[in-house]
Amino acid sequence: MISFVYKILLKIMGVQYGKRFRLKGVPVIYNKKGASVRIGDNCTIKSSFLSNLVGLYARTIILTRIPGASIEIGDNVGISGATIYARSRISIGDHTNIGGNVKILDNDFHPVEAQARLIDDKDKIGTAPVKIGKNCFIGCNVLILKGSEIGDNCVVGAGAVVSGKFEADCMIAGNPARIIKRI
C-alpha cells in the first residue's frame, strides 16, 4: 500500500518510471521543478535496513537540485541505499547494480573558492556530468565524483573513490580509483 501511494506522489512530482518498478522500503526521491528523473523498466530500489544484508546506512536518495538537472536510470537497474544527487546530469546504463551506501554526485555541493563559500554563491558550485555504462556492478560504499565516466561492463570495488574516465570491461578499485584488471 505504501509503495502504491508513493508511486502516485512520484507521478505528481514528474518522476517518470517504467513497468515493474519495485520499492523495498521508502526512498527519498525529489525532482526539482524544471528538472527530470527517469527510472526505466524493471528497476528495484531498496531503502530498508534489511533489504540488503550489506547493511544500509540510510534510505536511497535520488534528487535533482536545480532546474535543468537530470537523472536517467536505465532498465533492469538495482539500487540499494544509494545517494544519487544531480545539479547537472547523471546517467546509469541498463542492467547496472548499485551496491549499498554508494554515493553518485555530479557536483561539489559547495564552492571550492573560500570567498564564494563565505557568501554561499551557488553559481560557483563545480558540476560535471556523471555517466555509468551498461551492465556495471558498483560495490558497496563507493563514491563516484563529478565528471566521472565508467564504461560498460565495469566492476567498481567496494570503497573505491572514482574520479575520471574509465574504459569498458575493467575492474576499478582504490582511492583514488584505478584500473586493476581488464575483464
Buried (B, 14 or more C-beta within 10 A) or exposed (E): EEEEEBBEEBEEBBBBBBEEBEBBBBBEBBBBEEBBBBBBBBBBBBBBBEBBEBEBEEBBBBBBBBEEBBBBBBBBBBBBBBBBBBBBBBBBBBBBBBBBBBBBBBBBEBBEEEEBEEEEEEEBBBBBBBBBBBBBBBBBBBBBBBBBBBBBBBBBBBBBBBBEEBBBBBBBBEEEBEBEEEE
